[in-house]
Amino acid sequence: MKKIILISTLISIFTMLFQSPAFAAKEDKASEYTTKYPYIFHLVQKELWEKTLADKSTYYPPTYSQDEFTHATANPDFLLIIGNHFYKDVVGDWLCLRMSVDTLIATGVKTIFEGTEPVGDKQPDFPGTDSELFPHILGGINPSAVMQVHTVSRADDGTFLSVSNIIEDM
């Protein structure tokens, strides 16, 4: 009997949370963003993505256990800014995964749009963080959610220069 009451209480709490004005406002913002920016982009180390494909598994970024979500951007103008702020010192080749909220939902993963958050221990103190909402993918990325994979060009010093078919050399 106690289990039934506990489960009933939890259901009531979740129902109240998801019907709250704050949650509804987040859902409205997500709708605004997905109308303006229909895709979600995630920068990924090529080696890690290829391992995911070879293992037929779901990709989780190296900071997932600390951050508890997968970082992304809907606004492609932020791709190089994000790459250079968070990942410039990470060696190796990179790719950019193109997805949508719907392709992620089809794999059972929800995406919410929120203000910037740290990536691991690195703070999000780059220009535009105060005015932009970013998609936070509440899970890993299953390859079936990915619509297209773009190559990323970098300089010898690690600077992110371009993302093929999205942002050309600056």
Backbone hydrogen bonds in HBPLUS format (Angstrom, degrees):
<---DONOR---> <-ACCEPTOR-->    atom                        ^
c    i                          cat <-CA-CA->   ^        H-A-AA   ^      H-
h    n   atom  resd res      DA  || num        DHA   H-A  angle D-A-AA Bond
n    s   type  num  typ     dist DA aas  dist angle  dist       angle   num
A0005-ILE N   A0001-MET O   3.08 MM   4  6.41 158.6  2.13 150.8 156.3     1
A0006-LEU N   A0002-LYS O   2.89 MM   4  6.08 161.2  1.93 149.1 154.6     2
A0007-ILE N   A0003-LYS O   2.87 MM   4  6.04 165.0  1.90 151.0 155.1     3
A0008-SER N   A0004-ILE O   2.88 MM   4  6.00 160.9  1.92 146.0 152.0     4
A0009-THR N   A0005-ILE O   2.84 MM   4  6.03 154.8  1.90 148.7 155.8     5
A0010-LEU N   A0006-LEU O   2.91 MM   4  6.17 161.7  1.95 151.9 156.7     6
A0011-ILE N   A0007-ILE O   2.93 MM   4  6.17 159.7  1.97 152.0 157.5     7
A0012-SER N   A0008-SER O   3.02 MM   4  6.25 155.9  2.08 144.5 151.0     8
A0013-ILE N   A0009-THR O   2.94 MM   4  6.24 156.5  2.00 151.5 157.9     9
A0014-PHE N   A0010-LEU O   2.96 MM   4  6.19 171.2  1.96 157.0 158.5    10
A0015-THR N   A0011-ILE O   2.92 MM   4  6.04 157.5  1.97 147.9 154.7    11
A0016-MET N   A0012-SER O   2.96 MM   4  6.17 159.2  2.00 147.9 153.0    12
A0017-LEU N   A0013-ILE O   2.92 MM   4  6.18 162.1  1.95 154.4 159.6    13
A0018-PHE N   A0014-PHE O   2.96 MM   4  6.11 170.0  1.97 154.6 156.6    14
A0019-GLN N   A0015-THR O   3.04 MM   4  6.09 125.7  2.35 138.4 151.6    15
A0019-GLN N   A0016-MET O   3.29 MM   3  5.17 139.3  2.47  93.6 104.9    16
A0020-SER N   A0017-LEU O   3.18 MM   3  5.19 161.5  2.22 103.5 108.7    17
A0024-ALA N   A0020-SER O   2.99 MM   4  6.28 162.4  2.03 154.9 160.4    18
A0025-ALA N   A0021-PRO O   2.84 MM   4  6.03 153.7  1.91 148.7 155.6    19
A0026-LYS N   A0022-ALA O   3.08 MM   4  6.36 152.5  2.16 143.2 150.1    20
A0027-GLU N   A0023-PHE O   2.96 MM   4  6.27 155.6  2.02 149.9 156.7    21
A0028-ASP N   A0024-ALA O   2.89 MM   4  6.18 153.1  1.96 148.4 155.8    22
A0029-LYS N   A0025-ALA O   2.95 MM   4  6.20 158.1  2.00 148.4 154.0    23
A0030-ALA N   A0026-LYS O   2.91 MM   4  6.16 155.1  1.97 148.0 155.0    24
A0031-SER N   A0027-GLU O   3.01 MM   4  6.27 153.6  2.08 144.7 151.5    25
A0032-GLU N   A0028-ASP O   2.95 MM   4  6.28 155.0  2.02 148.4 155.4    26
A0033-TYR N   A0029-LYS O   2.90 MM   4  6.16 165.1  1.92 155.2 158.5    27
A0034-THR N   A0030-ALA O   2.87 MM   4  6.05 162.0  1.90 152.5 157.5    28
A0035-THR N   A0031-SER O   3.05 MM   4  6.14 137.7  2.24 139.8 150.1    29
A0036-LYS N   A0032-GLU O   3.03 MM   4  6.29 162.1  2.07 150.1 154.9    30
A0037-TYR N   A0033-TYR O   2.58 MM   4  5.55 164.7  1.60 155.8 161.6    31
A0040-ILE N   A0099-MET O   2.79 MM  59  5.02 158.5  1.83 126.8 131.1    32
A0099-MET N   A0040-ILE O   2.81 MM  59  5.02 158.1  1.86 151.9 158.3    33
A0041-PHE N   A0073-THR O   2.74 MM  32  5.30 168.3  1.76 157.6 161.8    34
A0073-THR N   A0041-PHE O   2.94 MM  32  5.30 151.3  2.02 145.2 154.4    35
A0042-HIS N   A0097-LEU O   3.04 MM  55  5.14 147.2  2.15 137.0 146.4    36
A0097-LEU N   A0042-HIS O   2.82 MM  55  5.14 168.1  1.84 151.4 150.8    37
A0044-VAL N   A0095-LEU O   2.90 MM  51  5.32 166.8  1.92 148.6 151.5    38
A0095-LEU N   A0044-VAL O   2.79 MM  51  5.32 159.4  1.84 159.4 166.6    39
A0048-LEU N   A0045-GLN O   3.06 MM   3  5.44 120.2  2.43 106.1 120.0    40
A0049-TRP N   A0045-GLN O   3.07 MM   4  6.40 158.2  2.12 156.7 163.5    41
A0046-LYS N   A0093-ASP O   2.87 MM  47  5.46 164.8  1.90 130.5 134.7    42
A0050-GLU N   A0046-LYS O   2.88 MM   4  6.07 166.2  1.90 158.9 162.5    43
A0051-LYS N   A0047-GLU O   3.07 MM   4  6.21 148.6  2.17 138.6 147.0    44
A0052-THR N   A0048-LEU O   3.02 MM   4  6.25 152.4  2.10 141.4 148.8    45
A0053-LEU N   A0049-TRP O   2.98 MM   4  6.34 158.8  2.03 152.2 157.2    46
A0054-ALA N   A0050-GLU O   2.90 MM   4  6.10 162.1  1.93 147.5 152.7    47
A0055-ASP N   A0051-LYS O   2.87 MM   4  5.98 155.3  1.93 149.5 156.0    48
A0056-LYS N   A0052-THR O   2.97 MM   4  5.91 110.9  2.47 134.4 150.7    49
A0057-SER N   A0052-THR O   3.06 MM   5  5.24 168.4  2.07 149.1 152.6    50
A0056-LYS N   A0053-LEU O   3.13 MM   3  4.96 149.0  2.23  96.5 105.9    51
A0059-TYR N   A0141-ILE O   2.93 MM  82  5.00 165.3  1.95 138.9 134.0    52
A0141-ILE N   A0059-TYR O   2.77 MM  82  5.00 155.1  1.83 143.2 149.5    53
A0064-TYR N   A0061-PRO O   2.98 MM   3  5.31 167.3  2.00 122.7 124.3    54
A0066-GLN N   A0063-THR O   3.10 MM   3  5.41 128.8  2.37 106.0 119.3    55
A0067-ASP N   A0063-THR O   2.80 MM   4  5.93 170.5  1.81 166.1 169.4    56
A0068-GLU N   A0064-TYR O   2.66 MM   4  5.13 156.3  1.71 146.3 151.7    57
A0070-THR N   A0137-ILE O   2.79 MM  67  4.84 167.0  1.81 144.1 148.3    58
A0137-ILE N   A0070-THR O   2.91 MM  67  4.84 164.6  1.93 154.6 149.5    59
A0078-PHE N   A0075-ASN O   3.03 MM   3  5.91 170.1  2.04 128.0 131.1    60
A0079-LEU N   A0076-PRO O   3.12 MM   3  5.37 162.9  2.15 111.1 116.4    61
A0082-ILE N   A0078-PHE O   2.82 MM   4  5.89 168.6  1.83 161.9 164.4    62
A0083-GLY N   A0079-LEU O   2.89 MM   4  6.07 166.5  1.91 150.1 154.6    63
A0084-ASN N   A0080-LEU O   2.87 MM   4  5.95 166.6  1.89 149.1 152.6    64
A0085-HIS N   A0081-ILE O   2.91 MM   4  5.99 143.7  2.05 142.5 152.9    65
A0086-PHE N   A0082-ILE O   2.88 MM   4  5.87 175.1  1.88 160.0 161.3    66
A0087-TYR N   A0083-GLY O   2.88 MM   4  5.10 144.0  2.01 130.0 141.6    67
A0090-VAL N   A0087-TYR O   2.96 MM   3  5.21 161.4  1.99 114.1 120.2    68
A0096-CYS N   A0150-HIS O   2.84 MM  54  4.96 152.1  1.91 143.7 148.6    69
A0150-HIS N   A0096-CYS O   2.83 MM  54  4.96 168.6  1.84 148.9 152.8    70
A0098-ARG N   A0148-GLN O   2.83 MM  50  5.13 160.1  1.87 167.3 165.7    71
A0147-MET N   A0098-ARG O   2.71 MM  49  5.57 155.2  1.77 161.0 169.5    72
A0148-GLN N   A0098-ARG O   3.40 MM  50  5.13 151.4  2.49 132.2 134.7    73
A0104-LEU N   A0100-SER O   3.08 MM   4  6.32 155.1  2.14 151.1 157.8    74
A0105-ILE N   A0101-VAL O   2.88 MM   4  6.12 157.9  1.93 149.2 156.1    75
A0106-ALA N   A0102-ASP O   2.93 MM   4  6.12 152.2  2.01 145.0 152.3    76
A0107-THR N   A0104-LEU O   2.96 MM   3  5.28 147.0  2.07 105.4 115.6    77
A0109-VAL N   A0104-LEU O   2.98 MM   5  5.22 162.4  2.02 139.4 135.9    78
A0108-GLY N   A0105-ILE O   2.78 MM   3  4.89 161.3  1.82 112.4 116.5    79
A0138-LEU N   A0110-LYS O   2.87 MM  28  5.55 162.8  1.90 165.4 171.2    80
A0112-ILE N   A0136-HIS O   3.06 MM  24  5.34 163.3  2.09 142.5 143.7    81
A0136-HIS N   A0112-ILE O   2.68 MM  24  5.34 166.4  1.70 165.5 170.4    82
A0114-GLU N   A0134-PHE O   2.98 MM  20  5.41 162.3  2.01 145.3 143.4    83
A0134-PHE N   A0114-GLU O   2.61 MM  20  5.41 165.9  1.63 162.8 160.1    84
A0119-VAL N   A0122-LYS O   3.00 MM   3  5.34 149.7  2.09 154.4 156.2    85
A0122-LYS N   A0119-VAL O   3.06 MM   3  5.34 153.2  2.14 135.4 131.0    86
A0129-THR N   A0126-PHE O   3.32 MM   3  6.14 153.0  2.40 147.1 147.3    87
A0131-SER N   A0128-GLY O   3.19 MM   3  5.50 146.4  2.31 106.4 115.4    88
A0139-GLY N   A0137-ILE O   2.86 MM   2  5.61 141.4  2.01 100.5  90.4    89
A0145-ALA N   A0142-ASN O   2.82 MM   3  5.59 165.4  1.84 130.3 135.2    90
A0146-VAL N   A0143-PRO O   3.11 MM   3  5.41 156.0  2.17 109.6 116.8    91
A0164-SER N   A0151-THR O   2.86 MM  13  5.43 159.9  1.90 160.0 165.3    92
A0153-SER N   A0162-SER O   2.91 MM   9  5.16 161.3  1.94 138.2 144.5    93
A0161-LEU N   A0153-SER O   2.77 MM   8  5.41 169.8  1.78 150.2 151.5    94
A0162-SER N   A0153-SER O   3.39 MM   9  5.16 156.9  2.45 128.6 130.0    95
A0155-ALA N   A0159-THR O   2.82 MM   4  5.13 152.8  1.89 143.7 152.6    96
A0158-GLY N   A0155-ALA O   2.94 MM   3  5.29 163.6  1.97 116.6 120.2    97
A0163-VAL N   A0167-ILE O   2.67 MM   4  4.94 156.6  1.73 143.5 152.1    98
A0166-ILE N   A0163-VAL O   2.97 MM   3  5.48 152.5  2.04 142.8 140.9    99
A0167-ILE N   A0163-VAL O   2.84 MM   4  4.94 150.9  1.92 139.6 148.8   100
